Amino acid sequence: MKNELTIQERFEKFHSENPKVYEILVRFAREAKQAGQKKLGVKLLVERARWELMFFTKTDDGFKINNSYTSRYARLIMDQEPDLKDFFELRKTLAA
């Protein structure tokens, strides 16, 4: 059996290889918050970021930002950016 990475491990690898994704998502979240948004779905920001990052992200799976990473980015941002704590709407994570 092939030793495959978990979704969390793949996310961490992608995140370390593409720090600009995090920076852009944080910037877009702060713009939305400053415009009066109280809560936001991270998917909206990821779609906007895809356009901005279309040619500058490194991936192993061919996706510029894998949809499986969106909730992980939301949690990471809310954990690391005090002004964005509780900004994103979340569901319980089922995958490891």
Buried (B, 14 or more C-beta within 10 A) or exposed (E): EEEEEEBBEBBBBBBEEBEEBBEBBBEBBBEBBEEEEEEBEBBBBBEBBBEBBEEEBEBEEEEBBBEBBBBBBBBBBBEEBEEBEEBBEEEEEEEE
